[in-house]
Amino acid sequence: MKEKQNPYKSHVVVLPEDRANEEIVNGFNNFLDLYSRAIQIERPAGGWEKVVEKFLKNHASEMKKKFPERKNDGLAD
């Protein structure tokens, strides 16, 4: 179950391209011991084009309307 995000607090959503990128983000998250609700790591999208599609479909409109303090990071190599 997804945790409910507070629209007035800064938070980051990471959209990794593949499993390797997801592991990198998880490593940084664990190393830095970030507040678990401040960063949300999505499941791997399956390619950089799908990262863009997923962002546009699921996150772009929410950023302006619902979560003005959200930062998105699409991670691809």
Order of alpha helices (4+ residues) and beta strands (2+ residues): beta-alpha-beta-alpha-alpha-beta
